[in-house]
């Protein structure tokens, strides 16, 4: 059995609390992926750990870019500080070594530690502000499904419970969740629901939801995942990592891992299936996404526009533009270009063009140019920056070019 704590220079890896502590006992909650990478390096202290081994251990063997792994290493070094970061050595083109510098030991809780943890839990029950607001990635090690320390069942989800259009109802829900968390700070489901309320505010740009609300959402989701998580936490995190309005909060790799975890926990949830399909598309796998989004569409009586948009892009990238036209056309109308986040008309025009319906595509483009600020394809590309997959963006732009949009 691994010891509960391991010294890393002037820091301590506390496995029981799932955090890195400094000399004063202050907790630093790394992103789950970064924390798992540090755990693996600690377990093999003094030995070279290859990038492949880290990918298997932290990403469950999924395809991982060097950039994602490098970001985790940077997170760890930043948390260790200038002096202790020297213990984490890079071996070019091979991997990393955490130098064997200190001994591991078990230790009981001290009174100071108990007081500090109690204070931390009090803070996070108020608004989850004290936890790390960095972009978290999900754990895929199986711990979440076992849920050894968190509770994930405060009550069954209530249809329509999360309505971003009703400010008073949303505030009342947050107050209810905070009361639950005040009584039970380890309630992973309540943390996930709290994170979702903030994310919906950001996603729909409601009541000025922006960076602050995004950080509150991430903090609450981080707490839920540290407590074992559940499908709602992973699903919300996946959507946030795909659609956050701030580029530095997005990660298609983490989104895919989170979406996969959500579907493993609840394979019948149409929202989870739709988000997994979207994540597969963002990672360049539209063919694999087709059956998932089709299952989502038939699982609900009236599929939301969000499903239609995901389905349309998947069909377009899977080489079925006629099906894409059918999906985008279902919710195309006067409001299609009404706001900066309303850009599905571009997708409809591109799909029409790729389906050989150039005149119809040109008509949609002319309509768009009356209300949208973009005047060149380069400006359209900026407005469509949520399309993480370059092939998808290029396909849409080529369709618009065929429809007569000026370059």
N, C-alpha and C positions, 0 to 999 in steps of 0.2 A: 504494500500500500504506500502511496506517495505520502511524504510528510505534509502536514497541514500548512507549513510555511517554509519558504526558502529565501535566504538572504542573497541579494544581488547588489553588491557594493553597499551603499547606504540605504538601499531600498529593500523591501520584503514583499515577496509574492505570497499573498494570503489566499490559499485555495478555498478555505472554508467560506470566506466572504466574497470570493471571486473578484479580487482587486489587487492593485499594487499599492503599497503603503510607503510613505517616506519616513524619515527618522522620527518625526513627531507622531507617527501613527495616522497621519491624514491619508484618506483613501483616494486613489486615482482610478476611476473606472474606465478601463480601456474599452474600445469597441470590441464586441464579442470575437470577431475574427482576429484582431490584434492580440487579444488576451489568449486565445487558443494557440496562436503562433508562439507567444512567449512561454506558454506551458510546455509546448513540445521542445523548444530550445532548452528549457530548464530541465526537463526529463532526460535530455541527452547532453547535459552540460559537459563542456570540454571537448565535444566531438563535433565534426562537421555534419550539419544537417542539410541535405540537398534541397533544392527548390521543389523537386518532385515529391520528396517526403513531406514537406510542409504543405503542399497542395493536397496530398492524400489525407493528412491528419487534420487540416483546418477546413478544407473545402470538400471533404468526402470524395476525393478523386475526380472532381469536376475539372473542366478545362479552366485554368486560371492564367491570367495575363501577368507578365512580370511587373506591370504597373500596380496591380492590386496587391501583390506580395510586397513590393517596395513601399507602398503606402502603409502597410501594417508594420514593417520594420521602422519606418519613419515615426509612426505613432509610438512605438515602444521606446525608441531612442529619445523622443521628445519627453515622454513621461519619466524616463530614467534621469534626465538632466545631463548637462555637459560632461560631468565627471564619470558617472556610472555608465553612460552611453558607450564609453570606450570599451566596456566589457563585451559588447555585441559587435563582433568583427565580421566583415564581409569578405568572403573568398570569391574573387571575381569569376563569373560564369559557372560557379559550382554551388554556392549556398552560403550558410551562415554558421558562425560558432559563437556560443555564449561561453566566455572564458570561465573556467573553474577557479573562482576566487574566494568563495566562502562556503561554509558547511551548512547543510540543511538541518533543521531541528523542529521538533514538536514543542509547542508552548501553550500553556493555559491562557485563557483570557485574563487580562488585568482589569482592575476597576476602571482605569482610564479608557481602555478599549471599549468596555461595555457602555460607558457614558458617551463616548464618541459615536458609537453605532446608534445608540438611542437618539442622540441629537440628529444624526443623519436621517433616520427614519422619520423623525418629526418634521424635518424640512421637506422631505419628498412627499409627505402626505399633504402638505399645504398646497404646493403647485408643481412639484417635481423639478424645481429650479436648480437645486443643489447638485443634481447628478450631471454627469458629463453630457453636454449637448452636441458632441461631435457626431458625425454620421455613423450610425452603428451598422454592422453587418450581422446576419444571423448566424447562430451556431448550427452546424449540421452534423453534430457528433452523436445525436441520439439522446442527449441529456434532456432536451426540451420535451420529448414525448414521454419521458418518465416522470417529469415534474416533481422532483424530490422535495422541494422546499416551498414552492408557490401553490396558491389555490387558483383554479381557473374556472370556477363555476359559481359566481355569486348569484346568478339567476339566468334563465334562458334569454337569448336575444329577443327583443321585441321589434317586430317589423315596423319600419318607419320611425324607429326611436331616434335615429341620427338624422335630423333634418336641418341642414345648414341654413335653410331659408327662414327658420323660426328662431330668432335670437333668444327670446325669453325661454323657450323650451330647451335650447342648447345650454343656456346658463344654468337652468334648473337641473339638467342632467349632470353637469359638471359638479354642482354642489352636492348632489346625491352621491356621485362617485367619490368625492373627497371625504364625505362622511363615512363611506364604506372603508376607504383607505385609512382614515383616522383610527377606526376600530380594528382594522386588519391590514397592516402595511404590506403583508406578503401576498395579497390578493392579486395574482398575476393578471386575471381577466379584467379586473377593475382598472388596473394600470393601462391595459390595452385599450379599453373603451375610452379612457381619458385621452390617450394619445390620438384615438380616432376623431374625437370631437375637435381637437385642435387642427388635425390634418384637413378635415373637411372645410374648416374655415379658411385655410390656406389655399386648398385646391380650387375652391369656388370663388376665391378672392372676396369673401364676404366680410363686412364690417372692418375692412382694412387689414385682414389677416395677412401677415408677412413673415419676415425673418424671425421675429420674437415668437410668434405662434408656432412656426416650424420647429424652433429649438425646444419649445415646450412639448410638442408632439414627440420629437425624437427622445427627449428625456424620459417621458412616460413609457414609450415603447422599449427603451433601453432597460428600464426597471422591470418591465414585464418579462423581457427575455432573460434577464439575470435570475428571475424567480422561476424560470421554467417555460414561460411563454405559453402559447396556444395558437390555434389557427388564425384568430383575429389579429393578434400581434404581428405575426409573420405576414399575413395578407396586407395589412395596413402599411407595414414597413416596405414591402415590395412595391406597392403603388406609389408610396412617397419617393422611393429611390428611382422610380421611373419618371415621375411627373412633377417633381419639385420645381418650382419656378426659378430656383437658384441652381446654376450649373454645378457648383461645388457640393451640392447635396445629393447629386445623382450618381448612381453606379449600377450599370446594367448587370454586371456580374453578381453583385450582392442582391439585386432585385430578383434575379433568377433563382438564386439559392433560397431566398426567403419565400418566394412563391412556391417552389417545390416543397419546402417544409410545410407550408400551409395546406397544400393539396394532399400531402401524405397524411396529415392529421384529419382532414375532412375532404374526402375525395368527391363528395356529392354537392359541395357548395359551388353554385354557379359563379359567384363573385371570385372565388379563389381560382376556378378554372379559367375565367376570363383574364385575370391578372397574370396567371402563368402563361397563357397564350400570348399576351402582350410582351411578357419578359422574353419568351422564346423568339418572338419577332425582333425585339431590340437586340438580341444576341445573334441574329442572322439565321434563324431556323424557322422560316415561315411554314414549311411543309409539316413540321412536327406540331405547329400551333393550330393547324386547320381543324383536326378532330376535337380539340379542346374547346375552341370558340364555338364550334357547331353544337357541342353538347351544352354549352352555356345558353345558347340561343333557344334551344328547345326545352330548357329546364324551367323557364319562366313564361308566364302567359303573355306579358308585354315586355320584351327585352328593352332595357334602357338604351339611350343613345350611345352611351359609352361602349356597350357591347357592339353596336353597329359600326362604330368608328374602328374599333380593334379588328372586327371581322373584315371590314372593307380593306384596311391596310394589309391584312394577312392575305386576302385573296389577290390583291394587286401584286404583292411580292411573290406569291405562289404561281403567278402566270395565269390568273383567272380574272382579268379586268372586268368582264361582263358581270360576274358575281359581285365584284367590288362596287360597280355602278349601282347595282340593286340595293346594296347595304347603305351606301352614302346617300343615295337618292331618297331613302325613306325619311330622313330628317333634314333634307335640304330645303331651304325656304328663305323668306325675307330676313330672318335673323341669322343666317349662316355666317355672315361677315360683320355682325353687329359689334363685335368687340375684338380686342387683340388676341384673346384666347379662342375666338371662334373662327377656325380656319379650315373646317372640313370641306368648304367649297373648293379649296385648292385640290383636295384629294379627289373630289367628284370630277373636277375638270380633267385632272390627270388620268383618272380611270376611264373617262369617256374617250379621251384621245387615244389611249393604249388599246381601247376596244374598237378603234376605227371610226368613232362617231365625232369627227373633228368639228363639224359645224356646231353641234350641241356643246362641245367642250369650249369652243370660242365664245359662245353666248354666255357661259358661266364666267369665263375670264372677264368679259366686258362688264358684267354685272359686278364682279369683285372690284374692278378698278374704279368704280364709282364711289365705293365706300371704304376701301382699304387704303392704307398709306403706301404700301409697297409699289414701286414703279419699275423695278428691275428684278430679274431672277435672283440676283445676289441678295436683295432685300427680302425676298420671299424665303430664301434659305435661312436667313437670320430668324425670321418669325417661326420657322419650323424646326428650331434647334432641339426640340424634344425628340426628334427622330434620331435616336442614337446610332442606328445602323446606317452607315454611309450609302449602302446600296439602295435602301429605301428612299433616302433623300434624293439621290440621283435619279431614281425612277420617277418620283413625283415631279422633279424639275424638268426632266425630259418630256414628260406628258404635257406640262404647261408650255414648253417650247413648241411642241407639236400643235398646241392649241393657239399659237400665235402670240404668246406672252413675250414682250421684248426682252432681250438679254441685257 
